[in-house]
Amino acid sequence: MHPALTRVSSLCALHTQDEEDGGISDRPEDMADVYHTFFGVGGLALLGYPGLSAIDPAWALPVEVVARVQARNAERAAHST
């Protein structure tokens, strides 16, 4: 992604955050909600925002969590055969 587009996308998400109560909304004047906060933080992580862990784009979860779940599932599958 072009660096300028990354910066604009990050600013849009940060512009809609509720600095008093936390969270992200779809518009600056709206109340923050779980949906927009989850995907807003996920988007910031995908853009490489400082301080956020890398996320798996398919699962929208931290890559460490996805790796742990996949390893556990592989282990269970190996024991069930």
C-alpha positions in Angstrom: 0.0 0.0 0.0 1.2 3.5 -0.8 2.6 5.2 2.3 0.3 8.2 1.9 -2.7 6.0 1.7 -1.5 4.1 4.8 -1.2 7.4 6.7 -4.7 8.7 5.6 -6.3 5.4 6.5 -4.6 5.5 10.0 -5.7 9.0 10.5 -9.3 8.2 9.6 -9.5 5.4 12.2 -7.8 7.6 14.8 -10.1 10.5 14.1 -13.1 8.5 15.0 -11.8 7.2 18.3 -13.5 8.2 21.5 -10.7 9.7 23.6 -12.9 9.8 26.8 -14.5 6.4 26.8 -12.3 4.5 24.4 -13.3 2.7 21.2 -13.7 3.6 17.6 -16.9 4.7 15.8 -17.9 4.9 12.1 -18.1 8.7 12.3 -16.5 11.2 14.7 -19.8 12.4 16.1 -21.2 8.8 16.7 -20.8 6.6 19.7 -18.0 4.0 19.6 -19.0 0.4 19.3 -17.5 -3.1 19.5 -17.8 -3.7 15.7 -16.0 -0.5 14.6 -13.4 -0.8 17.4 -12.5 -4.4 16.5 -12.1 -3.7 12.8 -10.6 -0.3 13.3 -7.9 -1.7 15.5 -7.5 -4.6 13.1 -7.1 -2.2 10.2 -4.5 -0.2 12.1 -2.6 -3.4 12.9 -2.6 -4.4 9.2 -1.3 -1.0 8.3 1.6 -1.5 10.8 0.5 1.0 13.3 3.2 1.2 16.1 2.5 -0.8 19.3 0.0 -3.2 17.7 0.7 -6.9 17.1 0.5 -8.2 13.6 -2.8 -9.8 12.8 -3.8 -12.6 10.4 -5.9 -10.9 7.7 -8.0 -13.9 7.1 -9.0 -14.4 10.7 -8.6 -10.8 12.1 -6.8 -12.2 15.1 -3.2 -11.9 16.2 -0.9 -14.1 14.2 0.3 -15.7 17.5 -3.2 -16.8 18.4 -3.9 -18.2 14.9 -0.6 -20.2 15.0 -1.4 -21.5 18.5 -4.9 -22.7 17.4 -3.6 -24.3 14.2 -0.9 -26.1 16.2 -3.5 -27.4 18.7 -5.8 -28.5 15.9 -3.0 -30.3 14.1 -2.0 -32.0 17.4 -5.6 -33.1 18.0 -5.9 -34.4 14.4 -2.7 -36.4 14.8 -4.0 -38.0 18.0 -7.4 -38.9 16.6 -6.1 -41.0 13.7 
